């Protein structure tokens, strides 16, 4: 599954720079995660880096984008991972 940021986001700016796929950007009110670029850090790290640094735990699985770890890895490869 891709991740998403809930409206509990406090715009602290720490998650954006942690994303190896540049999937996180500032939205109109809070940060947003582009599901098409989010691999939950599969291929890069053992854990989702944005989740690790979020001080308010507002980054959760996106129920609208269900993906297996294999699918996330394929997305990682498509995005230029090696």
CNS distance restraints for C-alpha pairs under 8 A (distance, minus, plus):
assign (resid   1 and name CA) (resid  39 and name CA) 7.78 0.50 0.50
assign (resid   1 and name CA) (resid  40 and name CA) 7.56 0.50 0.50
assign (resid   1 and name CA) (resid  61 and name CA) 6.10 0.50 0.50
assign (resid   1 and name CA) (resid  62 and name CA) 6.23 0.50 0.50
assign (resid   1 and name CA) (resid  63 and name CA) 7.32 0.50 0.50
assign (resid   1 and name CA) (resid  65 and name CA) 5.38 0.50 0.50
assign (resid   1 and name CA) (resid  66 and name CA) 4.39 0.50 0.50
assign (resid   1 and name CA) (resid  67 and name CA) 4.31 0.50 0.50
assign (resid   1 and name CA) (resid  68 and name CA) 6.65 0.50 0.50
assign (resid   1 and name CA) (resid  72 and name CA) 7.59 0.50 0.50
assign (resid   2 and name CA) (resid  35 and name CA) 5.39 0.50 0.50
assign (resid   2 and name CA) (resid  36 and name CA) 7.93 0.50 0.50
assign (resid   2 and name CA) (resid  38 and name CA) 5.38 0.50 0.50
assign (resid   2 and name CA) (resid  39 and name CA) 6.20 0.50 0.50
assign (resid   2 and name CA) (resid  40 and name CA) 6.21 0.50 0.50
assign (resid   2 and name CA) (resid  61 and name CA) 6.09 0.50 0.50
assign (resid   2 and name CA) (resid  62 and name CA) 5.60 0.50 0.50
assign (resid   2 and name CA) (resid  65 and name CA) 5.83 0.50 0.50
assign (resid   2 and name CA) (resid  66 and name CA) 7.08 0.50 0.50
assign (resid   2 and name CA) (resid  67 and name CA) 7.12 0.50 0.50
assign (resid   3 and name CA) (resid  33 and name CA) 6.79 0.50 0.50
assign (resid   3 and name CA) (resid  35 and name CA) 6.95 0.50 0.50
assign (resid   3 and name CA) (resid  38 and name CA) 6.74 0.50 0.50
assign (resid   3 and name CA) (resid  40 and name CA) 6.67 0.50 0.50
assign (resid   3 and name CA) (resid  59 and name CA) 6.51 0.50 0.50
assign (resid   3 and name CA) (resid  60 and name CA) 5.49 0.50 0.50
assign (resid   3 and name CA) (resid  61 and name CA) 4.44 0.50 0.50
assign (resid   3 and name CA) (resid  62 and name CA) 4.96 0.50 0.50
assign (resid   4 and name CA) (resid  32 and name CA) 6.78 0.50 0.50
assign (resid   4 and name CA) (resid  33 and name CA) 5.58 0.50 0.50
assign (resid   4 and name CA) (resid  35 and name CA) 7.72 0.50 0.50
assign (resid   4 and name CA) (resid  59 and name CA) 5.59 0.50 0.50
assign (resid   4 and name CA) (resid  60 and name CA) 5.51 0.50 0.50
assign (resid   4 and name CA) (resid  61 and name CA) 6.04 0.50 0.50
assign (resid   4 and name CA) (resid  62 and name CA) 5.24 0.50 0.50
assign (resid   5 and name CA) (resid   9 and name CA) 6.77 0.50 0.50
assign (resid   5 and name CA) (resid  31 and name CA) 6.75 0.50 0.50
assign (resid   5 and name CA) (resid  32 and name CA) 5.91 0.50 0.50
assign (resid   5 and name CA) (resid  33 and name CA) 6.71 0.50 0.50
assign (resid   5 and name CA) (resid  58 and name CA) 5.62 0.50 0.50
assign (resid   5 and name CA) (resid  59 and name CA) 4.52 0.50 0.50
assign (resid   5 and name CA) (resid  60 and name CA) 6.41 0.50 0.50
assign (resid   6 and name CA) (resid  58 and name CA) 5.27 0.50 0.50
assign (resid   6 and name CA) (resid  59 and name CA) 6.35 0.50 0.50
assign (resid   6 and name CA) (resid  60 and name CA) 7.42 0.50 0.50
assign (resid   7 and name CA) (resid  30 and name CA) 6.97 0.50 0.50
assign (resid   7 and name CA) (resid  58 and name CA) 7.46 0.50 0.50
assign (resid   8 and name CA) (resid  56 and name CA) 7.34 0.50 0.50
assign (resid   8 and name CA) (resid  58 and name CA) 5.67 0.50 0.50
assign (resid   9 and name CA) (resid  30 and name CA) 6.09 0.50 0.50
assign (resid   9 and name CA) (resid  31 and name CA) 7.16 0.50 0.50
assign (resid   9 and name CA) (resid  56 and name CA) 7.11 0.50 0.50
assign (resid   9 and name CA) (resid  58 and name CA) 5.82 0.50 0.50
assign (resid  10 and name CA) (resid  30 and name CA) 7.32 0.50 0.50
assign (resid  10 and name CA) (resid  56 and name CA) 7.72 0.50 0.50
assign (resid  11 and name CA) (resid  30 and name CA) 5.93 0.50 0.50
assign (resid  11 and name CA) (resid  31 and name CA) 6.54 0.50 0.50
assign (resid  13 and name CA) (resid  17 and name CA) 7.77 0.50 0.50
assign (resid  14 and name CA) (resid  18 and name CA) 7.05 0.50 0.50
assign (resid  14 and name CA) (resid  50 and name CA) 7.75 0.50 0.50
assign (resid  14 and name CA) (resid  53 and name CA) 6.71 0.50 0.50
assign (resid  14 and name CA) (resid  54 and name CA) 6.97 0.50 0.50
assign (resid  15 and name CA) (resid  19 and name CA) 6.74 0.50 0.50
assign (resid  15 and name CA) (resid  24 and name CA) 7.31 0.50 0.50
assign (resid  15 and name CA) (resid  49 and name CA) 7.64 0.50 0.50
assign (resid  15 and name CA) (resid  50 and name CA) 4.70 0.50 0.50
assign (resid  15 and name CA) (resid  51 and name CA) 7.76 0.50 0.50
assign (resid  15 and name CA) (resid  53 and name CA) 6.48 0.50 0.50
assign (resid  15 and name CA) (resid  54 and name CA) 6.45 0.50 0.50
assign (resid  16 and name CA) (resid  22 and name CA) 7.38 0.50 0.50
assign (resid  16 and name CA) (resid  23 and name CA) 7.89 0.50 0.50
assign (resid  16 and name CA) (resid  24 and name CA) 5.10 0.50 0.50
assign (resid  16 and name CA) (resid  25 and name CA) 6.22 0.50 0.50
assign (resid  16 and name CA) (resid  31 and name CA) 7.99 0.50 0.50
assign (resid  16 and name CA) (resid  50 and name CA) 7.44 0.50 0.50
assign (resid  17 and name CA) (resid  22 and name CA) 7.91 0.50 0.50
assign (resid  18 and name CA) (resid  49 and name CA) 5.93 0.50 0.50
assign (resid  18 and name CA) (resid  50 and name CA) 5.89 0.50 0.50
assign (resid  19 and name CA) (resid  23 and name CA) 6.47 0.50 0.50
assign (resid  19 and name CA) (resid  24 and name CA) 6.66 0.50 0.50
assign (resid  19 and name CA) (resid  41 and name CA) 7.54 0.50 0.50
assign (resid  19 and name CA) (resid  49 and name CA) 6.65 0.50 0.50
assign (resid  19 and name CA) (resid  50 and name CA) 6.42 0.50 0.50
assign (resid  20 and name CA) (resid  41 and name CA) 7.05 0.50 0.50
assign (resid  20 and name CA) (resid  44 and name CA) 7.21 0.50 0.50
assign (resid  21 and name CA) (resid  37 and name CA) 6.08 0.50 0.50
assign (resid  21 and name CA) (resid  38 and name CA) 6.67 0.50 0.50
assign (resid  21 and name CA) (resid  39 and name CA) 7.76 0.50 0.50
assign (resid  21 and name CA) (resid  41 and name CA) 7.89 0.50 0.50
assign (resid  21 and name CA) (resid  79 and name CA) 7.59 0.50 0.50
assign (resid  22 and name CA) (resid  37 and name CA) 7.21 0.50 0.50
assign (resid  23 and name CA) (resid  33 and name CA) 5.32 0.50 0.50
assign (resid  23 and name CA) (resid  34 and name CA) 5.01 0.50 0.50
assign (resid  23 and name CA) (resid  35 and name CA) 7.33 0.50 0.50
assign (resid  23 and name CA) (resid  36 and name CA) 7.84 0.50 0.50
assign (resid  23 and name CA) (resid  37 and name CA) 5.06 0.50 0.50
assign (resid  23 and name CA) (resid  38 and name CA) 5.59 0.50 0.50
assign (resid  24 and name CA) (resid  31 and name CA) 6.69 0.50 0.50
assign (resid  24 and name CA) (resid  32 and name CA) 5.58 0.50 0.50
assign (resid  24 and name CA) (resid  33 and name CA) 4.50 0.50 0.50
assign (resid  24 and name CA) (resid  34 and name CA) 6.43 0.50 0.50
assign (resid  25 and name CA) (resid  31 and name CA) 5.54 0.50 0.50
assign (resid  25 and name CA) (resid  32 and name CA) 5.52 0.50 0.50
assign (resid  25 and name CA) (resid  33 and name CA) 6.60 0.50 0.50
assign (resid  26 and name CA) (resid  30 and name CA) 6.10 0.50 0.50
assign (resid  26 and name CA) (resid  31 and name CA) 4.27 0.50 0.50
assign (resid  26 and name CA) (resid  32 and name CA) 6.11 0.50 0.50
assign (resid  27 and name CA) (resid  31 and name CA) 5.05 0.50 0.50
assign (resid  27 and name CA) (resid  32 and name CA) 5.64 0.50 0.50
assign (resid  33 and name CA) (resid  37 and name CA) 7.99 0.50 0.50
assign (resid  33 and name CA) (resid  38 and name CA) 7.02 0.50 0.50
assign (resid  34 and name CA) (resid  38 and name CA) 6.31 0.50 0.50
assign (resid  35 and name CA) (resid  65 and name CA) 7.19 0.50 0.50
assign (resid  37 and name CA) (resid  75 and name CA) 7.57 0.50 0.50
assign (resid  37 and name CA) (resid  79 and name CA) 7.43 0.50 0.50
assign (resid  38 and name CA) (resid  72 and name CA) 7.98 0.50 0.50
assign (resid  39 and name CA) (resid  43 and name CA) 7.95 0.50 0.50
assign (resid  39 and name CA) (resid  72 and name CA) 4.93 0.50 0.50
assign (resid  39 and name CA) (resid  73 and name CA) 7.00 0.50 0.50
assign (resid  39 and name CA) (resid  75 and name CA) 6.63 0.50 0.50
assign (resid  39 and name CA) (resid  76 and name CA) 6.18 0.50 0.50
assign (resid  40 and name CA) (resid  47 and name CA) 7.28 0.50 0.50
assign (resid  40 and name CA) (resid  48 and name CA) 5.01 0.50 0.50
assign (resid  40 and name CA) (resid  49 and name CA) 7.95 0.50 0.50
assign (resid  40 and name CA) (resid  72 and name CA) 7.43 0.50 0.50
assign (resid  41 and name CA) (resid  45 and name CA) 5.36 0.50 0.50
assign (resid  41 and name CA) (resid  46 and name CA) 7.16 0.50 0.50
assign (resid  41 and name CA) (resid  47 and name CA) 6.46 0.50 0.50
assign (resid  41 and name CA) (resid  48 and name CA) 5.11 0.50 0.50
assign (resid  41 and name CA) (resid  49 and name CA) 6.86 0.50 0.50
assign (resid  42 and name CA) (resid  46 and name CA) 6.87 0.50 0.50
assign (resid  42 and name CA) (resid  47 and name CA) 7.69 0.50 0.50
assign (resid  42 and name CA) (resid  48 and name CA) 7.83 0.50 0.50
assign (resid  42 and name CA) (resid  69 and name CA) 7.38 0.50 0.50
assign (resid  42 and name CA) (resid  72 and name CA) 6.33 0.50 0.50
assign (resid  42 and name CA) (resid  73 and name CA) 5.82 0.50 0.50
assign (resid  42 and name CA) (resid  76 and name CA) 6.91 0.50 0.50
assign (resid  43 and name CA) (resid  73 and name CA) 6.13 0.50 0.50
assign (resid  43 and name CA) (resid  76 and name CA) 6.23 0.50 0.50
assign (resid  43 and name CA) (resid  81 and name CA) 7.02 0.50 0.50
assign (resid  43 and name CA) (resid  82 and name CA) 7.95 0.50 0.50
assign (resid  45 and name CA) (resid  49 and name CA) 7.46 0.50 0.50
assign (resid  47 and name CA) (resid  52 and name CA) 7.57 0.50 0.50
assign (resid  48 and name CA) (resid  52 and name CA) 6.45 0.50 0.50
assign (resid  49 and name CA) (resid  53 and name CA) 6.45 0.50 0.50
assign (resid  50 and name CA) (resid  54 and name CA) 6.06 0.50 0.50
assign (resid  50 and name CA) (resid  59 and name CA) 7.42 0.50 0.50
assign (resid  51 and name CA) (resid  57 and name CA) 6.84 0.50 0.50
assign (resid  51 and name CA) (resid  59 and name CA) 5.78 0.50 0.50
assign (resid  51 and name CA) (resid  60 and name CA) 7.82 0.50 0.50
assign (resid  54 and name CA) (resid  58 and name CA) 7.03 0.50 0.50
assign (resid  54 and name CA) (resid  59 and name CA) 7.31 0.50 0.50
assign (resid  62 and name CA) (resid  66 and name CA) 7.38 0.50 0.50
assign (resid  67 and name CA) (resid  71 and name CA) 5.75 0.50 0.50
assign (resid  67 and name CA) (resid  72 and name CA) 6.43 0.50 0.50
assign (resid  68 and name CA) (resid  72 and name CA) 6.26 0.50 0.50
assign (resid  69 and name CA) (resid  73 and name CA) 6.15 0.50 0.50
assign (resid  70 and name CA) (resid  74 and name CA) 6.25 0.50 0.50
assign (resid  71 and name CA) (resid  75 and name CA) 6.21 0.50 0.50
assign (resid  72 and name CA) (resid  76 and name CA) 6.19 0.50 0.50
assign (resid  73 and name CA) (resid  77 and name CA) 6.31 0.50 0.50
assign (resid  74 and name CA) (resid  78 and name CA) 6.19 0.50 0.50
assign (resid  75 and name CA) (resid  79 and name CA) 6.13 0.50 0.50
assign (resid  76 and name CA) (resid  80 and name CA) 6.63 0.50 0.50
assign (resid  76 and name CA) (resid  81 and name CA) 5.35 0.50 0.50
assign (resid  77 and name CA) (resid  81 and name CA) 4.51 0.50 0.50
assign (resid  77 and name CA) (resid  82 and name CA) 6.29 0.50 0.50
